[in-house]
Amino acid sequence: MLERTFRPTWCEIDLSAVAHNIGELRSIVGPAVAIYVCLKGDALGSGAEAVALRAEAAGANGLTFGNIDSAIRCRQAGVSLPILLYPSCLPSAAPALELYDLMPTVSTLADVSSWSSKTKSKLRVFLKIDAGGLRAGAFPQQAAQVASAVVASDRLELAGVYGHPMTSYGFDDASYTKRQIDGFLEAITSIERAGLSIPVRMVSSSAIILENPSADLNAIDPGRLVLGMKFPAIAEREREWRPALVGLRSRLVMAKSLADMGEVEPAPFIKLRCDMKIGLIPFGWSDGYPREIPRNATALVRGRRAPLLGPVHSELLRIDLTDVPEAEVGDDVVLLGTSGSETITLSDLSEQWGMNELDIYSTIGKTLPRIYLS
Ligand SMILES: *Cc1c(COP(=O)(O)O)cnc(C)c1O
């Protein structure tokens, strides 16, 4: 990583939105329910370290990660909250989990025995339940047996049990969500019936929190809501969610007037305008901009709307400056955000690009430098 970057294209992440959204979540679930913030995918491209530190300051009680390396970077950045790792690392990583105080997921008796054999001191673990997603997790009827094996191991301690009902993979089926939650509750009951206590019981991601209050249990693990992505909500759980991704900006690296073209024959792909002026920004499809230029693609320059012109290049994009004739090299070009009295919002951008907000977050946040606003 460069200390600072010189390429004049960046995105802006508003960490006060993260704090605000955690405050809204707290107002929904109350003080007794733990909030574990899910930071998968480098906090969806928003940068896990910065989001984790802000979430900790805003009252989150724990963090969850898919990527162990990302979790370790957060520890190194000074995060001290409990951290749960989803099942995406191997027991051979146990020394790193002990060193950085990370909790792995177990699903099977074989997991329990391999984690206990690789652990030197004592590791707190979470048991995952699979109530239909067919990813990791013990099926409800196996839960008590696996939980008992954790408790019987002198190297492991049961920190909690969690599940992740499938809600948004091309189907929207409230009664299936409910059946998956019921499967999870059945697992919890059978573990407790075996005489074991479960400190953390967690089954609510963003979509579930807003529509299934009875699934709050004693902990929730929202990811997308913390970044301000919207979901349907029952009336008493409607809140003002603020997007964390608030800016996508670049600067003109070229501005030229076609009046100076002389005898040059222009490429046929651009519809020439009278007194046309064209600019360039260092941003293109390698950064996640759609390869096919969207219809009505615009950006803001000096508080005015200027059309973007195809074809889109790997790292360059043309902009029609004819209506902003005073624009010059170095001027700000706003693809998301405000310029003067004009604003392009995230939902405008999502409509322009024909891409949902989730995809915008995860593409541009990973390729562009991020500037954090507080
Ligand atoms: C991704 C994930 C979450 C968070 O989901 P959101 O929809 O982003 O709130 C919660 N729990 C588990 C197990 C996950 O994999």
The ligand as a MOL file (V3000), in Angstrom:
LIG
                    3D

  0  0  0     0  0            999 V3000
M  V30 BEGIN CTAB
M  V30 COUNTS 15 15 0 0 0
M  V30 BEGIN ATOM
M  V30 1 C -23.2490 -12.3610 5.5390 0
M  V30 2 C -23.7000 -12.8600 6.8320 0
M  V30 3 C -24.4110 -12.0230 7.7020 0
M  V30 4 C -24.7780 -10.5970 7.3690 0
M  V30 5 O -25.7190 -10.5220 6.3480 0
M  V30 6 P -26.3520 -9.1090 5.9070 0
M  V30 7 O -27.4180 -9.4780 4.9720 0
M  V30 8 O -25.2390 -8.3510 5.2750 0
M  V30 9 O -26.8310 -8.4620 7.1660 0
M  V30 10 C -24.7920 -12.5440 8.9270 0
M  V30 11 N -24.4930 -13.8150 9.2730 0
M  V30 12 C -23.8140 -14.6550 8.4700 0
M  V30 13 C -23.5210 -16.0350 8.9120 0
M  V30 14 C -23.3910 -14.1970 7.2160 0
M  V30 15 O -22.7160 -15.0320 6.4070 0
M  V30 END ATOM
M  V30 BEGIN BOND
M  V30 1 1 1 2
M  V30 2 1 2 3
M  V30 3 2 2 14
M  V30 4 1 3 4
M  V30 5 2 3 10
M  V30 6 1 4 5
M  V30 7 1 5 6
M  V30 8 2 6 7
M  V30 9 1 6 8
M  V30 10 1 6 9
M  V30 11 1 10 11
M  V30 12 2 11 12
M  V30 13 1 12 13
M  V30 14 1 12 14
M  V30 15 1 14 15
M  V30 END BOND
M  V30 END CTAB
M  END
